[in-house]
């Protein structure tokens, strides 16, 4: 049961690994200080803040935001630390409020990693203060407790840090405010560091094609035990967590792949995963949801899904290898036995053939038994993990959507479909792509060659592709905080209206779908200008000088029926958005048949390669990098007749309307 604290009250903490959630209504800076037995902060290295967000056992946000989640592992704190003060401060010099009395009272809660709330506290009674110590976690007689403090400081961070005994309080306070105001907000983040070859730190091999199939970089992820600070390995195939990540992570030739979650840069290892009950000899352990490393349940589940994808790939590879070996050995034995003309006829030849076949069947049978055992274990794990997935990872028929609430922060990844192999078609692994999207999506509305596509008319495929695009857009809107994701639609001929109905009726689009050549030009010009402005501001280090009316939310452009309504200039702008947009928060979702655009020739090849291709029907076009399996992708669509998408979008629209103008 949750304890609602008032100022001065304390409460025991039942576990060491916790999350501290902050909701302030307006962007605030969240940080924490470590104190010794007297509560003294011994140096700047004892303060976690946006410019230095990670300390052993502690991680805070890198930005000012209305909502925060701070990760705490009390057992990983240095032995000399006896107190952890959670502080909030208003960012200076960004045009926001200068005192807490002008904003809604901040709400702070302490939760377990599973989201269960331990205590909460509403920080009331503030007026001229611009910084406040909200909570204190303290060690008493070997136990940790939490106290609601609510101590405000009109002198801001400098006064607060000085009150805790920090000698360099004023210098550190200025450094924190500089870090916040220098453009570290996630909505307008600087592009990733560039290496010698001008490629991103989180590298991916160029998207290669093999017989029309998409391949991923051939890289082996680091073992979980060796993972660094709260790592979130990304599967190098379709995606992290079990499926293709962004279709294919890119890597520089010969360069390593950085599997670390971009939001995790700790120097301390992540907490260990939950342990399952002891397993009787000869049996598999009981599956446990979240049975992977990570700072939060979301990250644990993300890594677990990725592990399931890898397990399925390798167990099927082992089975196929065993079958190939059995067949090869049988062929060799038959060739050897029948190479003598005297043994080709009569009982000797029959006996040789029967013996070779028996050995083959025995080997295949043994391999099949192992495969069935492993698949059964993976099936049991899927049955445990699927119901525990958060909305961003869950299918549309998951009950989690019935309790949906607009989130406070961006999730790690988004589910865009499922993957399976022919050995067990009913064993589906979620296909997750990292957020923010590093690559756009191309929803193929053409006849891809799959059985499902060949059975459909062209018009049916186009409608299905647009419905898939609308479902992906709805999911993106649902998993982002209110006001932090904007959707634009280009639909030159208006053919996508039926599929877009849930979005248009809910009022979640930035504007009505653009039609005709003029509409196409206007939307592309607006987004191209946004990319250019943000790029210039980031490169010049002047993100605070962006126009006040610039929408800094993540942007998604859905293009239907390409290339209808596009001239050469529009095509060039589209390619520019696909290449440059993702680094500054502008993403592309194309609904197109590549054959329709063949008139442009190879000029559009880079556009297709820049996007992750998915299909509106089951299709086996994805290949993993480890063993080269061909995976069947299935789109993620709401159940027929379900109103879950409309209900979710209604909440998104309500939350967006409630935001201050």
C-alpha positions as CSV (number, residue, x, y, z in Angstrom):
1,X,0.0,0.0,0.0
2,X,1.4,3.4,-0.9
3,X,2.3,5.8,1.9
4,X,1.4,9.4,1.2
5,X,3.9,11.5,3.1
6,X,3.7,15.1,4.4
7,X,6.7,17.3,5.2
8,X,8.9,15.7,7.8
9,X,7.4,12.2,7.7
10,X,9.6,9.1,6.9
11,X,9.0,5.6,5.7
12,X,11.2,2.5,5.5
13,X,12.4,1.4,2.1
14,X,11.6,-2.2,1.3
15,X,14.3,-2.7,-1.4
16,X,17.6,-1.3,-2.6
17,X,16.9,-0.7,-6.3
18,X,14.3,2.0,-6.7
19,X,13.1,4.7,-9.1
20,X,12.2,8.2,-8.0
21,X,9.6,9.7,-10.3
22,X,9.1,13.5,-10.5
23,X,6.1,15.2,-12.2
24,X,6.3,19.0,-12.1
25,X,4.0,20.2,-14.9
26,X,6.8,22.6,-16.1
27,X,10.4,21.7,-17.0
28,X,12.6,21.4,-14.0
29,X,16.1,20.3,-13.3
30,X,16.3,17.0,-11.3
31,X,19.5,16.0,-9.5
32,X,20.8,14.3,-6.3
33,X,23.5,14.9,-3.8
34,X,25.4,12.3,-1.7
35,X,26.1,13.1,1.9
36,X,28.2,11.5,4.6
37,X,27.0,10.8,8.2
38,X,26.8,14.6,8.9
39,X,25.0,15.2,5.6
40,X,28.0,17.0,4.1
41,X,28.6,16.9,0.3
42,X,32.3,16.3,0.2
43,X,32.9,17.5,-3.4
44,X,31.4,18.1,-6.8
45,X,31.9,14.4,-7.6
46,X,29.2,13.7,-5.0
47,X,26.5,15.6,-7.0
48,X,24.6,14.0,-9.9
49,X,23.1,16.6,-12.3
50,X,22.4,17.0,-16.0
51,X,26.0,17.8,-16.8
52,X,27.3,14.7,-14.9
53,X,24.2,12.4,-14.6
54,X,25.9,9.2,-13.3
55,X,27.4,8.3,-10.0
56,X,27.9,4.8,-8.6
57,X,24.3,3.6,-7.7
58,X,22.7,6.8,-9.0
59,X,21.5,8.1,-12.4
60,X,19.6,11.3,-13.1
61,X,18.2,13.0,-16.2
62,X,20.5,14.8,-18.6
63,X,17.9,17.6,-19.3
64,X,15.3,19.8,-17.8
65,X,11.9,18.2,-18.2
66,X,8.4,18.2,-16.8
67,X,8.8,14.5,-15.8
68,X,11.8,12.6,-14.6
69,X,12.8,9.1,-13.5
70,X,15.9,8.8,-11.3
71,X,17.4,5.4,-10.8
72,X,18.9,4.5,-7.4
73,X,20.7,1.4,-6.2
74,X,21.3,1.9,-2.5
75,X,23.6,-1.2,-2.3
76,X,25.9,0.3,-5.0
77,X,26.5,3.5,-3.2
78,X,29.9,4.0,-1.6
79,X,30.1,3.0,2.1
80,X,30.8,6.5,3.1
81,X,27.5,7.7,1.8
82,X,24.7,7.9,4.3
83,X,22.3,10.3,2.7
84,X,20.9,10.9,-0.8
85,X,19.1,14.2,-1.3
86,X,16.8,14.5,-4.3
87,X,16.8,18.1,-5.5
88,X,14.7,20.0,-8.0
89,X,15.5,23.4,-9.5
90,X,14.0,25.7,-12.0
91,X,16.2,26.2,-15.1
92,X,17.4,29.8,-15.4
93,X,17.5,32.0,-18.4
94,X,15.2,29.9,-20.6
95,X,12.1,32.1,-20.3
96,X,10.4,29.8,-17.8
97,X,9.1,30.6,-14.3
98,X,11.6,31.9,-11.8
99,X,10.0,30.6,-8.6
100,X,8.1,27.4,-7.6
101,X,5.2,29.5,-6.4
102,X,4.3,30.1,-10.0
103,X,4.1,26.5,-11.0
104,X,2.0,23.5,-9.9
105,X,3.3,21.7,-6.8
106,X,5.9,19.1,-7.8
107,X,4.8,15.5,-7.2
108,X,7.5,13.0,-6.2
109,X,7.1,9.2,-5.8
110,X,9.4,6.3,-4.9
111,X,8.7,3.1,-6.7
112,X,10.1,-0.4,-7.1
113,X,11.5,-1.4,-10.5
114,X,8.1,-3.1,-11.3
115,X,6.4,0.3,-10.9
116,X,4.8,-0.5,-7.6
117,X,4.7,2.8,-5.6
118,X,6.2,2.8,-2.1
119,X,5.7,6.4,-1.1
120,X,4.6,9.7,-2.7
121,X,4.9,13.3,-1.6
122,X,3.5,16.5,-3.1
123,X,5.9,19.4,-2.4
124,X,3.6,22.2,-1.3
125,X,4.1,25.5,0.5
126,X,6.7,26.9,-1.9
127,X,6.7,30.5,-3.0
128,X,9.8,32.5,-4.0
129,X,12.1,29.4,-3.9
130,X,13.8,28.3,-7.2
131,X,15.4,25.2,-5.8
132,X,14.1,22.6,-3.3
133,X,15.2,19.4,-1.6
134,X,12.2,17.2,-2.2
135,X,13.2,13.9,-0.6
136,X,16.0,12.5,1.5
137,X,17.0,8.8,1.5
138,X,19.0,8.1,4.6
139,X,20.7,5.2,6.3
140,X,19.7,4.5,9.9
141,X,21.0,1.5,11.9
142,X,21.7,-0.5,8.7
143,X,18.4,0.3,7.2
144,X,17.4,2.8,4.5
145,X,14.4,5.1,4.9
146,X,12.9,8.0,2.9
147,X,11.9,11.4,4.4
148,X,9.7,14.1,2.8
149,X,11.8,17.2,3.2
150,X,10.3,20.0,1.0
151,X,13.1,22.5,2.0
152,X,13.1,25.4,-0.5
153,X,15.9,27.9,-1.3
154,X,15.2,31.4,-2.8
155,X,18.9,31.6,-3.6
156,X,18.5,28.6,-6.0
157,X,21.0,25.8,-6.5
158,X,24.0,27.8,-5.2
159,X,22.3,28.4,-1.8
160,X,21.1,24.8,-1.6
161,X,24.5,23.2,-2.4
162,X,26.2,25.6,0.0
163,X,23.8,24.6,2.7
164,X,24.9,21.0,2.3
165,X,28.5,22.0,2.8
166,X,29.8,22.0,-0.8
167,X,32.7,24.4,-1.0
168,X,32.3,24.9,-4.8
169,X,28.5,25.4,-4.6
170,X,28.4,28.6,-6.7
171,X,30.6,27.3,-9.5
172,X,28.8,24.0,-9.7
173,X,25.4,25.7,-9.7
174,X,26.5,27.8,-12.7
175,X,27.8,24.7,-14.4
176,X,24.5,22.9,-14.0
177,X,22.5,25.8,-15.4
178,X,24.9,26.0,-18.3
179,X,24.5,22.3,-19.0
180,X,20.7,22.7,-19.1
181,X,20.6,25.8,-21.2
182,X,23.2,24.6,-23.8
183,X,20.7,22.6,-25.6
184,X,20.7,19.2,-23.8
185,X,17.0,18.8,-24.0
186,X,16.0,15.5,-25.7
187,X,13.6,17.2,-28.2
188,X,16.5,19.2,-29.8
189,X,19.5,17.1,-29.0
190,X,22.8,17.5,-30.8
191,X,23.7,14.8,-33.3
192,X,25.8,11.9,-32.1
193,X,29.5,12.4,-32.0
194,X,31.2,11.7,-35.4
195,X,34.2,9.5,-35.9
196,X,37.0,9.7,-38.4
197,X,34.7,8.5,-41.2
198,X,31.9,10.8,-40.2
199,X,29.7,8.0,-39.0
200,X,27.6,7.9,-35.9
201,X,29.0,6.5,-32.7
202,X,26.1,4.0,-32.6
203,X,27.2,2.4,-35.8
204,X,25.5,0.2,-38.2
205,X,26.6,-1.5,-41.4
206,X,25.1,-0.1,-44.4
207,X,21.9,-1.7,-45.3
208,X,22.8,-4.5,-47.8
209,X,20.4,-6.4,-49.9
210,X,20.7,-10.0,-50.8
211,X,18.1,-11.3,-53.2
212,X,15.8,-8.5,-52.1
213,X,16.2,-9.5,-48.4
214,X,17.4,-7.1,-45.8
215,X,20.5,-8.1,-43.8
216,X,21.9,-6.8,-40.6
217,X,25.5,-6.3,-39.5
218,X,27.3,-9.5,-38.6
219,X,28.2,-8.8,-35.0
220,X,27.9,-10.7,-31.9
221,X,26.4,-8.8,-28.9
222,X,28.4,-8.6,-25.7
223,X,27.5,-11.1,-23.0
224,X,25.1,-9.7,-20.4
225,X,27.6,-10.3,-17.7
226,X,30.1,-8.1,-19.4
227,X,27.7,-5.3,-20.2
228,X,28.6,-1.9,-18.9
229,X,26.5,0.4,-16.9
230,X,23.0,-0.5,-17.4
231,X,23.5,-1.7,-21.0
232,X,20.7,-2.4,-23.3
233,X,22.1,-4.6,-26.0
234,X,20.5,-4.1,-29.4
235,X,20.1,-7.1,-31.6
236,X,22.0,-6.5,-34.7
237,X,19.2,-8.0,-36.8
238,X,15.9,-6.5,-37.5
239,X,15.9,-5.0,-34.1
240,X,16.9,-4.9,-30.7
241,X,14.9,-6.8,-28.3
242,X,14.1,-9.6,-30.3
243,X,13.6,-8.2,-33.7
244,X,15.2,-6.0,-36.2
245,X,16.4,-2.9,-34.8
246,X,15.6,-0.1,-37.1
247,X,15.6,-2.8,-39.6
248,X,19.3,-3.0,-39.5
249,X,21.8,-1.2,-37.3
250,X,24.4,0.4,-39.4
251,X,28.1,-0.3,-38.7
252,X,31.2,1.1,-40.1
253,X,33.4,-1.4,-41.8
254,X,35.5,-3.0,-39.2
255,X,34.1,-0.7,-36.6
256,X,32.5,-1.9,-33.3
257,X,28.8,-1.7,-32.6
258,X,27.9,0.3,-29.5
259,X,25.1,-1.7,-27.9
260,X,24.7,0.6,-24.9
261,X,21.4,2.2,-24.5
262,X,21.9,5.9,-25.3
263,X,20.2,6.9,-22.0
264,X,22.5,4.8,-19.9
265,X,26.0,6.0,-19.4
266,X,26.8,4.7,-15.9
267,X,30.1,3.6,-14.6
268,X,28.5,1.1,-12.3
269,X,27.1,-2.2,-13.5
270,X,23.3,-2.7,-13.7
271,X,21.5,-4.4,-10.9
272,X,21.3,-8.2,-11.2
273,X,18.1,-9.6,-12.8
274,X,15.4,-11.2,-10.6
275,X,16.2,-14.8,-9.6
276,X,13.8,-17.6,-10.3
277,X,13.0,-20.3,-7.7
278,X,15.5,-23.2,-7.5
279,X,15.2,-25.6,-10.4
280,X,14.9,-29.4,-9.8
281,X,17.7,-31.4,-11.6
282,X,16.9,-32.2,-15.2
283,X,14.3,-29.4,-15.6
284,X,14.4,-25.9,-17.1
285,X,14.1,-23.0,-14.7
286,X,10.6,-21.4,-14.4
287,X,10.5,-18.4,-16.8
288,X,10.4,-15.0,-15.1
289,X,9.3,-11.8,-16.8
290,X,12.1,-9.2,-16.6
291,X,14.8,-11.9,-16.2
292,X,17.6,-9.8,-17.7
293,X,19.9,-7.0,-16.7
294,X,18.7,-3.4,-16.6
295,X,18.0,-0.4,-14.4
296,X,14.2,-0.6,-14.9
297,X,11.6,-3.2,-15.6
298,X,11.2,-1.7,-19.1
299,X,14.9,-2.2,-19.8
300,X,14.9,-5.7,-18.3
301,X,12.0,-6.7,-20.6
302,X,13.7,-5.1,-23.6
303,X,16.8,-7.1,-23.0
304,X,14.9,-10.3,-22.3
305,X,13.0,-10.0,-25.6
306,X,16.3,-9.5,-27.4
307,X,17.7,-12.6,-25.6
308,X,14.6,-14.7,-26.7
309,X,15.3,-13.6,-30.3
310,X,18.9,-14.7,-30.1
311,X,18.0,-18.0,-28.4
312,X,15.4,-18.8,-31.1
313,X,17.9,-17.9,-33.9
314,X,20.6,-20.1,-32.4
315,X,18.6,-23.1,-31.4
316,X,17.0,-23.3,-34.9
317,X,20.5,-22.9,-36.4
318,X,21.8,-25.8,-34.3
319,X,18.9,-28.0,-35.5
320,X,19.3,-27.1,-39.1
321,X,23.1,-27.7,-38.9
322,X,22.4,-31.2,-37.3
323,X,20.0,-32.1,-40.1
324,X,22.5,-30.9,-42.8
325,X,25.2,-33.0,-41.1
326,X,23.0,-36.1,-41.0
327,X,22.1,-35.8,-44.6
328,X,25.7,-35.1,-45.7
329,X,26.9,-38.2,-43.7
330,X,24.1,-40.3,-45.2
331,X,25.1,-39.3,-48.7
332,X,28.8,-40.0,-48.0
333,X,28.0,-43.5,-46.6
334,X,25.7,-44.3,-49.5
335,X,28.3,-43.2,-52.0
336,X,31.0,-45.3,-50.3
337,X,28.8,-48.3,-49.9
338,X,27.5,-48.2,-53.5
339,X,30.8,-47.3,-55.1
340,X,31.5,-51.1,-55.4
341,X,29.4,-52.5,-58.3
342,X,29.0,-55.7,-56.4
343,X,27.0,-54.0,-53.6
344,X,24.6,-52.1,-55.8
345,X,22.3,-55.0,-56.2
346,X,21.0,-57.6,-53.8
347,X,20.7,-57.5,-50.1
348,X,24.1,-55.8,-49.5
349,X,22.9,-52.7,-51.2
350,X,19.6,-52.7,-49.4
351,X,21.3,-53.2,-46.1
352,X,23.8,-50.3,-46.7
353,X,20.9,-48.0,-47.7
354,X,18.9,-49.0,-44.6
355,X,21.8,-48.6,-42.3
356,X,22.6,-45.1,-43.6
357,X,19.0,-44.1,-43.4
358,X,18.7,-45.4,-39.8
359,X,21.7,-43.4,-38.7
360,X,20.3,-40.3,-40.5
361,X,16.9,-40.7,-38.8
362,X,18.5,-41.2,-35.4
363,X,20.6,-38.0,-35.7
364,X,17.6,-36.0,-37.0
365,X,15.4,-37.4,-34.3
366,X,17.8,-36.4,-31.5
367,X,18.2,-32.9,-33.0
368,X,14.4,-32.6,-33.2
369,X,14.0,-33.6,-29.6
370,X,16.5,-30.9,-28.5
371,X,14.7,-28.4,-30.7
372,X,11.3,-29.2,-29.3
373,X,12.6,-29.0,-25.8
374,X,14.2,-25.5,-26.4
375,X,11.1,-24.3,-28.3
376,X,8.9,-25.4,-25.5
377,X,11.0,-23.4,-23.0
378,X,10.9,-20.3,-25.3
379,X,7.2,-20.7,-25.7
380,X,6.8,-20.8,-21.9
381,X,8.9,-17.7,-21.6
382,X,6.9,-15.9,-24.2
383,X,3.7,-16.8,-22.3
384,X,5.2,-15.1,-19.2
385,X,6.8,-12.1,-20.9
386,X,4.0,-11.1,-23.3
387,X,1.5,-10.2,-20.6
388,X,4.1,-8.2,-18.7
389,X,5.2,-5.9,-21.6
390,X,4.6,-2.2,-21.3
391,X,2.3,-0.5,-23.9
392,X,5.3,0.4,-26.2
393,X,6.3,-3.3,-26.4
394,X,2.8,-4.8,-26.3
395,X,0.6,-6.0,-29.0
396,X,-2.7,-4.2,-29.6
397,X,-4.7,-7.1,-28.0
398,X,-2.6,-7.0,-24.8
399,X,-4.8,-6.1,-21.7
400,X,-2.2,-3.5,-20.8
401,X,-3.9,-1.1,-23.2
402,X,-7.1,-1.2,-21.1
403,X,-5.3,0.6,-18.4
404,X,-3.5,3.0,-20.7
405,X,-2.4,6.4,-19.5
406,X,-0.4,8.9,-21.5
407,X,3.2,8.3,-20.5
408,X,5.5,10.8,-18.8
409,X,8.7,9.9,-20.7
410,X,9.8,8.3,-24.0
411,X,10.2,4.5,-23.8
412,X,13.3,2.7,-25.0
413,X,11.8,1.1,-28.0
414,X,8.6,0.5,-30.0
415,X,7.1,-2.7,-31.2
416,X,6.4,-2.6,-35.0
417,X,5.6,-6.3,-35.6
418,X,6.5,-9.9,-34.8
419,X,9.0,-12.3,-36.2
420,X,8.9,-16.1,-36.5
421,X,10.7,-19.0,-38.1
422,X,9.1,-21.9,-40.0
423,X,10.1,-24.5,-37.4
424,X,7.6,-22.9,-35.0
425,X,5.3,-20.4,-36.7
426,X,3.2,-19.8,-33.6
427,X,6.3,-18.7,-31.5
428,X,6.4,-15.0,-32.2
429,X,9.2,-12.7,-31.0
430,X,8.3,-9.0,-30.8
431,X,10.2,-6.9,-33.3
432,X,11.4,-3.7,-31.5
433,X,13.0,-0.6,-32.9
434,X,14.8,1.9,-30.7
435,X,13.4,5.3,-30.0
436,X,13.8,8.0,-31.2
437,X,13.7,6.4,-34.6
438,X,17.1,6.3,-36.2
439,X,15.7,5.3,-39.5
440,X,12.3,5.9,-41.1
441,X,9.9,3.2,-42.1
442,X,8.9,2.1,-45.6
443,X,5.6,0.2,-45.7
444,X,5.7,-1.7,-48.9
445,X,2.4,-1.4,-50.7
446,X,3.6,-3.5,-53.7
447,X,3.5,-7.2,-54.4
448,X,6.5,-8.4,-52.4
449,X,6.3,-12.0,-53.6
450,X,4.9,-13.4,-50.4
451,X,2.0,-15.8,-50.6
452,X,-0.3,-13.3,-48.7
453,X,0.6,-10.5,-51.1
454,X,0.1,-12.6,-54.2
455,X,-3.5,-13.4,-53.0
456,X,-4.5,-9.8,-52.8
457,X,-5.4,-7.2,-55.4
458,X,-3.2,-4.1,-55.8
459,X,-5.9,-1.9,-54.3
460,X,-6.3,-4.2,-51.3
461,X,-2.5,-4.1,-50.7
462,X,-2.4,-0.3,-50.8
463,X,-5.3,0.0,-48.3
464,X,-3.6,-2.5,-46.0
465,X,-0.3,-0.6,-46.2
466,X,-2.0,2.6,-45.3
467,X,-3.8,1.0,-42.4
468,X,-0.5,-0.4,-41.2
469,X,1.0,3.1,-41.4
470,X,-1.9,4.6,-39.4
471,X,-1.5,1.8,-36.7
472,X,2.2,2.6,-36.4
473,X,1.5,6.3,-36.1
474,X,-1.1,5.7,-33.5
475,X,1.3,3.6,-31.5
476,X,4.0,6.3,-31.7
477,X,1.6,9.0,-30.5
478,X,0.5,6.7,-27.7
479,X,4.0,6.0,-26.3
480,X,5.3,9.6,-26.3
481,X,4.5,12.1,-23.6
482,X,1.7,14.6,-24.5
483,X,2.9,17.2,-26.9
484,X,6.2,15.5,-27.6
485,X,5.2,13.9,-30.9
486,X,3.7,15.5,-33.9
487,X,2.3,13.8,-37.0
488,X,2.0,15.3,-40.5
489,X,0.4,13.4,-43.5
490,X,0.9,13.9,-47.2
491,X,-2.0,12.2,-49.1
492,X,-2.0,13.8,-52.5
493,X,-5.0,12.0,-53.9
494,X,-6.9,11.5,-50.6
495,X,-6.9,7.7,-51.0
496,X,-5.7,7.2,-47.4
497,X,-8.7,8.9,-45.8
498,X,-10.4,5.7,-44.5
499,X,-7.2,4.4,-42.9
500,X,-6.5,7.8,-41.4
501,X,-10.0,8.1,-39.9
502,X,-8.9,7.2,-36.3
503,X,-6.2,9.9,-36.4
504,X,-8.3,12.6,-38.0
505,X,-11.4,11.9,-35.9
506,X,-9.4,12.0,-32.7
507,X,-7.8,15.3,-33.7
508,X,-4.2,14.2,-33.1
509,X,-2.8,15.3,-36.5
510,X,-0.9,18.6,-36.7
511,X,-3.1,19.6,-39.6
512,X,-5.5,17.8,-42.1
513,X,-3.7,15.5,-44.6
514,X,-2.1,17.6,-47.3
515,X,-3.5,17.0,-50.8
516,X,-2.4,18.0,-54.2
517,X,1.0,19.4,-55.4
518,X,0.6,22.6,-53.4
519,X,-0.1,20.6,-50.2
520,X,2.9,18.4,-50.8
521,X,5.2,21.4,-51.3
522,X,3.9,23.2,-48.2
523,X,4.5,20.3,-45.8
524,X,7.9,19.4,-47.2
525,X,9.0,23.1,-47.1
526,X,7.9,23.4,-43.5
527,X,9.8,20.3,-42.3
528,X,12.9,21.0,-44.4
529,X,13.1,24.4,-42.9
530,X,12.8,22.9,-39.4
531,X,15.6,20.5,-40.0
532,X,17.8,23.3,-41.3
533,X,17.1,25.6,-38.4
534,X,17.7,23.0,-35.8
535,X,20.9,21.8,-37.5
536,X,22.3,25.3,-37.6
537,X,21.3,26.0,-34.0
538,X,22.9,22.8,-32.7
539,X,26.1,23.3,-34.7
540,X,26.4,26.9,-33.5
541,X,25.5,26.0,-29.9
542,X,22.6,28.4,-29.9
543,X,19.6,26.2,-29.5
544,X,18.1,28.8,-27.1
545,X,17.8,31.1,-30.1
546,X,15.4,29.0,-32.1
547,X,12.1,30.7,-33.0
548,X,9.6,30.5,-30.2
549,X,7.0,29.1,-32.5
550,X,9.2,26.2,-33.6
551,X,7.7,22.9,-32.7
552,X,10.5,21.1,-30.9
553,X,8.6,17.9,-30.6
554,X,9.6,14.8,-32.5
555,X,8.0,15.0,-36.0
556,X,6.7,12.1,-38.1
557,X,5.8,12.6,-41.8
558,X,3.6,10.0,-43.4
559,X,3.7,10.0,-47.2
560,X,1.0,8.0,-48.9
561,X,0.9,6.9,-52.5
562,X,4.4,8.1,-53.4
563,X,5.4,9.3,-56.0
564,X,2.0,10.6,-56.9
565,X,2.0,14.4,-56.5
566,X,5.8,14.7,-56.3
567,X,8.0,16.7,-58.6
568,X,11.8,16.6,-58.8
569,X,12.1,19.3,-56.1
570,X,9.8,17.5,-53.7
571,X,11.7,14.2,-54.3
572,X,14.9,16.0,-53.4
573,X,13.4,17.4,-50.2
574,X,12.1,13.9,-49.3
575,X,15.5,12.4,-49.7
576,X,17.0,15.2,-47.6
577,X,14.4,14.5,-44.8
578,X,15.2,10.8,-44.9
579,X,19.0,11.5,-44.6
580,X,19.2,14.5,-42.2
581,X,15.8,14.5,-40.4
582,X,16.3,11.7,-37.8
583,X,19.3,13.4,-36.1
584,X,17.1,16.4,-35.3
585,X,13.8,14.7,-34.6
586,X,12.2,14.5,-38.0
587,X,11.2,11.0,-39.2
588,X,9.7,9.6,-42.3
589,X,7.1,6.9,-42.9
590,X,6.7,6.0,-46.6
591,X,3.7,4.1,-47.9
592,X,4.9,3.2,-51.5
593,X,5.4,0.5,-54.1
594,X,9.0,0.7,-55.3
595,X,8.0,-0.2,-58.8
596,X,5.7,2.9,-59.0
597,X,8.8,5.0,-58.4
598,X,10.9,3.2,-61.0
599,X,10.6,6.1,-63.4
600,X,13.0,8.1,-61.3
601,X,15.6,5.4,-61.9
602,X,18.5,4.8,-59.4
603,X,18.2,8.3,-58.0
604,X,15.8,6.9,-55.3
605,X,17.8,3.9,-54.3
606,X,19.5,5.7,-51.4
607,X,16.0,6.7,-50.2
608,X,14.9,3.0,-50.0
609,X,18.1,1.9,-48.4
610,X,17.7,4.6,-45.7
611,X,14.4,3.2,-44.6
612,X,13.4,0.0,-42.7
613,X,11.1,-2.0,-45.0
614,X,8.1,-3.6,-43.4
615,X,5.0,-5.0,-45.1
616,X,1.3,-4.9,-44.5
617,X,1.1,-8.7,-44.8
618,X,3.3,-11.6,-43.6
619,X,6.5,-11.6,-45.6
620,X,10.0,-13.3,-45.1
621,X,12.3,-10.4,-46.1
622,X,14.5,-10.0,-43.0
623,X,17.7,-11.9,-42.4
624,X,19.6,-12.1,-39.1
625,X,23.4,-11.6,-39.1
626,X,24.4,-14.5,-36.9
627,X,23.3,-17.5,-38.9
628,X,21.4,-16.0,-41.9
629,X,17.9,-17.2,-41.0
630,X,15.1,-15.8,-43.1
631,X,12.6,-14.4,-40.6
632,X,8.9,-13.9,-41.4
633,X,7.7,-10.5,-40.4
634,X,4.1,-9.9,-39.4
635,X,2.6,-6.4,-39.0
636,X,1.2,-5.3,-35.7
637,X,-2.5,-4.5,-36.2
638,X,-5.4,-4.1,-33.8
639,X,-7.9,-7.0,-33.7
640,X,-10.8,-6.7,-36.2
641,X,-13.6,-4.6,-34.7
642,X,-11.5,-3.5,-31.8
643,X,-11.8,0.1,-30.6
644,X,-8.6,0.1,-28.7
645,X,-6.8,2.5,-31.1
646,X,-9.6,5.1,-31.0
647,X,-9.8,4.9,-27.2
648,X,-6.0,5.4,-26.9
649,X,-6.0,8.2,-29.3
650,X,-8.8,9.9,-27.5
651,X,-6.7,10.0,-24.3
652,X,-3.7,11.3,-26.4
653,X,-5.9,14.1,-27.8
654,X,-7.3,15.0,-24.4
655,X,-3.8,15.2,-22.8
656,X,-2.5,17.3,-25.7
657,X,-5.4,19.8,-25.4
658,X,-4.7,20.1,-21.7
659,X,-1.2,21.4,-22.3
660,X,-0.6,25.1,-21.7
661,X,-0.5,27.1,-24.8
